[in-house]
Amino acid sequence: MTVVALTAEPIFGRVRPDIAIISSLGQHIVGQYVLVRLTDDAGRIGLGEASVTAVWSGETQAGTLAMIREVLAPLVLGADPFDVEWIARRMERAAFGNSFARAAVEMALLDLQGKTLGVPVCKLLGGRNTTAESIRLKFVVGAVEAEVAAQRAKRMVDAGWTAIKVKVGRHEHPRVDIERLRSVREAIGPDVFLSVDANGGYTVEQAVWAAAHMEPLGVALFEQPTRRGDHQAMAEVRRRSGIPIMADESVFTSLDALEVIRHRAADVLSLYPGKHGGVRETQQIAKMAEAAGIPCTIGSNLEREVATAAMAHVTACTANIQCERFPGDLIGPLYYDASLSTAPLSYHADRLCVPEAPGLGVDVP
């Protein structure tokens, strides 16, 4: 069994304007991503997706297309798709960074494996937690005007969502964020899980000030308060804040995770395959965090259905990705005005069902 073809094609999706996310990193109004198709000698096709954004990982659609076609494809053609460990090692040596591109190829390999064996990807990764039928999620509200944020949050809570995340850190002073959060809390009531995400937009002093004003509003989690890479700064916020701190942009690699742990910079880690170069590396980081007593959840870069399915599989079979406690962000497909896949993923209010068909369980025309 060998891979006989690998193609990479651009995919484009427009985010619904009524819920488009605005954060300290800017607006996310389109998804210009890359779809990977692997074909084996029996004609089976495995799918992968690279949900690239320059501001996030430094990868672009054009650059990812070139990387996959010119650098990664030659490492995969002629290989056995079950030799994913060794293929992943070769890709990592051949392409520094480019984690989303490498993750897309690994997704396609796993999808092909699952289709060959007739089992879902989560079975290949250790099997799912059979007591959890679906994954708990939170809906993300952008750093928009307070009244608009409150309306969006209330609409989702009325539709059955029990967790809301609000973007902060966009403005010069965090008092604007506190006004937004106060409006959201008043709209959704006291019992809904409420978290915030600064995307690294605060200084230490801004974050500490903001946290002190967020506590009375019942904010349960403070995501990436300070800039990525400055673990000392985030550790300082954690020491001076009464709200648990979650690292996201600060954790791309296993070494990043180790440094966050060493600095005691976070209470929770936000993981996802695109950041880490694949779902198997995501599992490794989750296990590393578990050894340090740090729970994880699953994040998002507004992926389409292929990558979202991959993230659902790794969530379902990784014990330390604790979405019941810290709701995940597998919400990308809900934000686009059209589906990429032939059949939509199964959402029920704030829960996502893990696809049960072989491979990732997603088909794309």
C-alpha positions as CSV (number, residue, x, y, z in Angstrom):
1,M,0.0,0.0,0.0
2,T,1.5,3.3,-1.1
3,V,0.6,6.9,-1.7
4,V,0.5,7.6,-5.4
5,A,-0.7,11.2,-5.5
6,L,-0.8,14.2,-3.2
7,T,-2.6,17.4,-4.3
8,A,-3.0,20.7,-2.5
9,E,-5.8,23.1,-3.5
10,P,-6.9,26.5,-2.2
11,I,-10.3,26.7,-0.5
12,F,-12.1,29.9,0.4
13,G,-14.8,30.6,2.9
14,R,-16.5,33.8,3.9
15,V,-17.3,34.3,7.6
16,R,-20.9,35.3,8.3
17,P,-20.7,39.1,8.9
18,D,-23.2,39.0,11.8
19,I,-20.9,36.9,13.9
20,A,-17.4,37.7,12.4
21,I,-14.7,37.7,15.1
22,I,-12.7,40.8,15.8
23,S,-9.8,40.5,18.3
24,S,-6.6,42.2,19.2
25,L,-5.1,40.4,16.2
26,G,-7.6,42.1,13.8
27,Q,-10.6,40.8,11.9
28,H,-11.2,37.2,10.8
29,I,-13.7,37.6,8.0
30,V,-12.5,35.1,5.5
31,G,-10.8,31.7,5.6
32,Q,-8.2,31.3,2.8
33,Y,-7.1,27.8,3.6
34,V,-5.6,24.7,1.8
35,L,-7.2,21.3,1.3
36,V,-4.9,18.3,0.9
37,R,-5.9,15.1,-0.9
38,L,-3.8,11.9,-0.7
39,T,-4.5,9.0,-3.0
40,D,-3.3,5.4,-2.5
41,D,-2.7,2.7,-5.1
42,A,-6.2,1.4,-4.4
43,G,-7.8,4.7,-5.2
44,R,-8.8,5.6,-1.7
45,I,-8.5,9.3,-0.8
46,G,-7.5,10.9,2.5
47,L,-8.3,14.5,3.3
48,G,-6.4,17.1,5.3
49,E,-6.8,20.9,5.9
50,A,-4.4,23.7,6.7
51,S,-6.3,26.5,8.2
52,V,-3.5,29.1,7.8
53,T,-3.5,32.8,8.7
54,A,-0.4,34.9,8.5
55,V,-1.0,36.7,11.8
56,W,-1.4,33.4,13.7
57,S,1.3,31.0,12.4
58,G,3.1,33.0,9.8
59,E,1.7,30.7,7.1
60,T,-0.3,31.9,4.1
61,Q,-2.4,30.1,1.6
62,A,0.1,30.7,-1.3
63,G,3.0,29.7,0.8
64,T,1.3,26.6,2.2
65,L,0.4,25.5,-1.3
66,A,4.1,25.8,-2.4
67,M,5.3,24.1,0.8
68,I,3.1,21.1,0.4
69,R,3.6,20.7,-3.3
70,E,7.4,21.4,-3.4
71,V,8.7,20.2,-0.1
72,L,6.3,17.9,1.7
73,A,4.8,15.9,-1.2
74,P,8.1,14.3,-2.3
75,L,8.4,12.9,1.2
76,V,5.0,11.3,1.1
77,L,4.8,10.0,-2.5
78,G,5.6,6.3,-2.6
79,A,5.4,5.9,1.2
80,D,3.1,3.6,3.1
81,P,0.5,5.9,4.8
82,F,0.7,3.8,8.0
83,D,4.3,4.9,8.4
84,V,3.0,8.2,9.8
85,E,5.6,8.5,12.6
86,W,8.5,8.5,10.2
87,I,6.8,10.6,7.6
88,A,6.1,13.2,10.3
89,R,9.7,13.2,11.4
90,R,10.9,13.7,7.8
91,M,8.5,16.6,7.3
92,E,9.6,18.3,10.5
93,R,13.3,18.1,9.5
94,A,12.5,19.3,6.0
95,A,10.3,22.3,6.9
96,F,11.0,24.4,10.0
97,G,7.7,25.8,11.4
98,N,4.9,25.4,8.8
99,S,3.0,23.5,11.5
100,F,-0.4,23.9,9.8
101,A,0.9,22.5,6.5
102,R,2.5,19.5,8.2
103,A,-0.7,18.9,10.2
104,A,-2.8,18.9,7.0
105,V,-0.6,16.1,5.5
106,E,-0.8,14.1,8.7
107,M,-4.6,14.5,8.8
108,A,-4.8,13.1,5.3
109,L,-2.6,10.2,6.2
110,L,-4.8,9.3,9.3
111,D,-7.9,9.8,7.2
112,L,-6.5,7.3,4.6
113,Q,-5.6,4.8,7.4
114,G,-9.1,5.0,8.9
115,K,-10.7,4.5,5.5
116,T,-8.4,1.5,4.7
117,L,-9.3,-0.2,8.0
118,G,-12.9,0.9,8.1
119,V,-12.6,2.7,11.5
120,P,-12.9,6.3,12.6
121,V,-9.6,8.1,13.3
122,C,-10.2,8.2,17.1
123,K,-9.8,4.4,17.0
124,L,-6.4,4.8,15.6
125,L,-5.4,7.3,18.3
126,G,-6.4,5.1,21.3
127,G,-10.2,4.9,21.2
128,R,-12.8,7.4,22.4
129,N,-14.2,8.0,25.9
130,T,-17.4,6.0,25.5
131,T,-19.0,7.9,28.4
132,A,-19.0,11.1,26.4
133,E,-21.3,11.2,23.4
134,S,-20.3,14.7,22.3
135,I,-17.9,17.5,23.0
136,R,-18.9,20.6,25.0
137,L,-18.2,23.9,23.3
138,K,-18.3,27.6,23.9
139,F,-19.4,30.3,21.4
140,V,-16.9,33.1,20.7
141,V,-18.1,36.7,20.6
142,G,-15.7,39.3,19.1
143,A,-14.4,42.5,20.6
144,V,-17.3,44.5,19.3
145,E,-19.5,47.2,20.9
146,A,-20.9,46.2,24.3
147,E,-24.5,46.2,23.1
148,V,-23.7,44.1,20.1
149,A,-21.7,41.6,22.1
150,A,-24.5,41.2,24.6
151,Q,-27.1,40.6,21.8
152,R,-24.9,37.9,20.2
153,A,-24.2,36.2,23.5
154,K,-27.8,36.2,24.6
155,R,-29.0,34.8,21.2
156,M,-26.7,31.8,21.6
157,V,-27.6,31.2,25.2
158,D,-31.3,31.3,24.2
159,A,-30.4,28.7,21.6
160,G,-29.0,26.3,24.3
161,W,-25.3,27.3,24.6
162,T,-24.0,27.2,28.2
163,A,-20.6,28.8,27.6
164,I,-19.5,32.0,26.0
165,K,-16.0,33.4,25.3
166,V,-15.5,37.1,24.7
167,K,-12.5,38.7,22.9
168,V,-10.7,41.4,24.7
169,G,-7.4,43.4,24.4
170,R,-8.3,45.3,21.3
171,H,-8.5,48.8,22.8
172,E,-6.0,51.1,24.4
173,H,-7.4,50.6,27.9
174,P,-9.2,47.5,29.2
175,R,-12.0,49.5,30.7
176,V,-13.7,49.1,27.2
177,D,-13.4,45.3,27.7
178,I,-15.0,45.5,31.1
179,E,-17.9,47.4,29.8
180,R,-18.4,44.7,27.1
181,L,-18.1,41.9,29.7
182,R,-20.5,43.6,32.1
183,S,-23.1,43.9,29.3
184,V,-22.6,40.2,28.3
185,R,-22.9,39.0,31.8
186,E,-26.1,40.9,32.4
187,A,-27.5,39.5,29.1
188,I,-26.6,35.8,29.7
189,G,-27.2,35.6,33.5
190,P,-25.0,34.4,36.3
191,D,-24.9,30.7,35.6
192,V,-23.4,30.7,32.1
193,F,-19.7,29.8,31.8
194,L,-17.9,33.0,30.7
195,S,-14.3,33.3,29.6
196,V,-12.2,35.9,27.9
197,D,-9.4,35.8,25.3
198,A,-6.9,38.7,24.9
199,N,-4.9,37.0,22.1
200,G,-1.8,38.5,23.8
201,G,-3.1,42.0,23.6
202,Y,-2.4,43.2,27.1
203,T,0.6,44.3,29.0
204,V,1.2,42.7,32.4
205,E,-0.3,45.8,34.2
206,Q,-3.3,46.0,31.9
207,A,-4.0,42.3,32.4
208,V,-3.8,42.5,36.1
209,W,-6.1,45.5,36.2
210,A,-8.5,43.8,33.9
211,A,-8.5,40.5,35.9
212,A,-9.4,42.4,39.1
213,H,-12.4,43.9,37.3
214,M,-13.3,40.6,35.7
215,E,-13.5,38.6,38.9
216,P,-16.7,40.2,40.1
217,L,-18.3,39.4,36.8
218,G,-17.6,35.7,37.3
219,V,-15.1,35.2,34.5
220,A,-13.9,31.6,34.7
221,L,-10.9,31.7,32.4
222,F,-8.4,34.3,31.1
223,E,-6.9,33.2,27.8
224,Q,-3.5,34.4,26.6
225,P,-3.4,37.7,28.5
226,T,0.1,38.8,27.3
227,R,2.1,38.3,24.2
228,R,3.2,34.9,23.0
229,G,6.7,33.8,24.0
230,D,7.0,36.0,27.1
231,H,6.4,33.3,29.7
232,Q,7.6,35.4,32.5
233,A,5.0,38.1,31.8
234,M,2.2,35.6,31.7
235,A,3.5,33.9,34.9
236,E,3.4,37.4,36.6
237,V,-0.2,37.8,35.6
238,R,-1.0,34.4,36.9
239,R,0.6,35.2,40.3
240,R,-1.4,38.4,40.6
241,S,-4.7,37.3,39.2
242,G,-7.5,35.3,40.9
243,I,-8.7,34.0,37.5
244,P,-7.2,30.8,36.0
245,I,-4.9,31.6,33.1
246,M,-4.9,29.7,29.8
247,A,-2.0,29.6,27.3
248,D,-2.8,29.5,23.6
249,E,-0.5,31.4,21.3
250,S,2.3,30.6,23.8
251,V,2.1,26.8,23.0
252,F,2.9,25.8,19.5
253,T,5.6,23.2,20.1
254,S,6.4,20.6,22.8
255,L,9.3,22.9,23.9
256,D,6.8,25.8,24.2
257,A,4.6,23.6,26.5
258,L,7.7,22.6,28.5
259,E,8.6,26.3,29.0
260,V,5.1,27.3,30.0
261,I,5.1,24.5,32.6
262,R,8.6,25.4,33.8
263,H,7.6,29.1,34.3
264,R,4.3,28.1,35.9
265,A,2.7,30.5,33.5
266,A,-0.7,28.9,33.0
267,D,-3.4,26.8,34.7
268,V,-4.8,25.4,31.4
269,L,-3.4,24.8,27.9
270,S,-5.3,25.4,24.7
271,L,-4.3,22.8,22.0
272,Y,-5.0,22.1,18.4
273,P,-3.3,20.1,15.7
274,G,-2.6,23.1,13.4
275,K,-0.4,24.7,16.0
276,H,1.4,21.5,16.8
277,G,2.1,20.0,13.4
278,G,-0.4,17.2,13.8
279,V,-3.0,15.4,16.0
280,R,-0.4,13.0,17.3
281,E,1.8,15.8,18.6
282,T,-1.3,17.3,20.1
283,Q,-1.7,14.2,22.1
284,Q,1.9,14.2,23.2
285,I,1.6,17.8,24.5
286,A,-1.6,16.9,26.3
287,K,0.2,14.0,28.0
288,M,3.1,16.3,29.0
289,A,0.7,18.7,30.5
290,E,-1.1,15.9,32.3
291,A,2.2,14.8,33.9
292,A,2.5,18.4,35.2
293,G,-1.0,18.4,36.6
294,I,-2.3,20.9,33.9
295,P,-5.6,20.3,32.1
296,C,-6.0,21.1,28.4
297,T,-8.9,22.1,26.1
298,I,-9.2,22.3,22.4
299,G,-8.9,25.7,20.6
300,S,-9.7,26.9,17.1
301,N,-8.6,29.0,14.2
302,L,-12.1,28.9,12.6
303,E,-11.3,25.7,10.8
304,R,-13.5,24.2,8.2
305,E,-15.1,20.7,8.4
306,V,-12.1,18.6,7.7
307,A,-9.8,20.1,10.3
308,T,-12.7,20.4,12.8
309,A,-13.4,16.7,12.4
310,A,-9.7,15.9,13.1
311,M,-9.8,18.0,16.2
312,A,-13.0,16.3,17.4
313,H,-11.3,12.9,17.0
314,V,-8.2,13.9,19.0
315,T,-10.5,15.5,21.7
316,A,-12.6,12.4,22.1
317,C,-9.6,10.1,22.6
318,T,-7.3,12.2,24.7
319,A,-8.1,12.1,28.4
320,N,-6.4,15.4,29.4
321,I,-8.4,17.4,26.8
322,Q,-11.1,18.3,29.3
323,C,-13.9,20.0,27.4
324,E,-16.6,19.3,30.0
325,R,-14.6,21.4,32.5
326,F,-13.2,23.9,30.0
327,P,-15.4,24.0,26.9
328,G,-13.7,23.8,23.6
329,D,-13.7,26.0,20.5
330,L,-14.6,23.5,17.7
331,I,-17.0,26.0,16.2
332,G,-15.4,27.0,12.9
333,P,-18.0,25.5,10.6
334,L,-20.8,27.5,12.3
335,Y,-19.2,30.8,11.3
336,Y,-19.1,30.3,7.5
337,D,-21.9,31.1,5.1
338,A,-21.5,27.7,3.3
339,S,-20.3,24.2,4.2
340,L,-17.1,22.8,2.7
341,S,-18.2,19.2,3.2
342,T,-21.0,17.3,1.4
343,A,-22.8,16.8,4.8
344,P,-22.5,19.2,7.7
345,L,-21.0,18.1,11.1
346,S,-23.5,17.3,13.7
347,Y,-24.0,20.1,16.2
348,H,-26.7,20.1,18.9
349,A,-26.7,23.5,20.6
350,D,-23.3,23.7,22.3
351,R,-22.2,20.2,21.6
352,L,-20.4,18.6,18.6
353,C,-20.8,14.9,17.9
354,V,-17.6,13.1,16.8
355,P,-18.0,11.7,13.3
356,E,-18.4,7.9,13.3
357,A,-17.7,7.0,9.7
358,P,-14.3,5.6,8.7
359,G,-11.4,8.0,8.7
360,L,-12.2,11.6,9.7
361,G,-15.8,11.0,8.7
362,V,-16.0,13.9,6.3
363,D,-16.4,14.0,2.6
364,V,-15.6,17.0,0.3
365,P,-16.7,17.3,-3.3
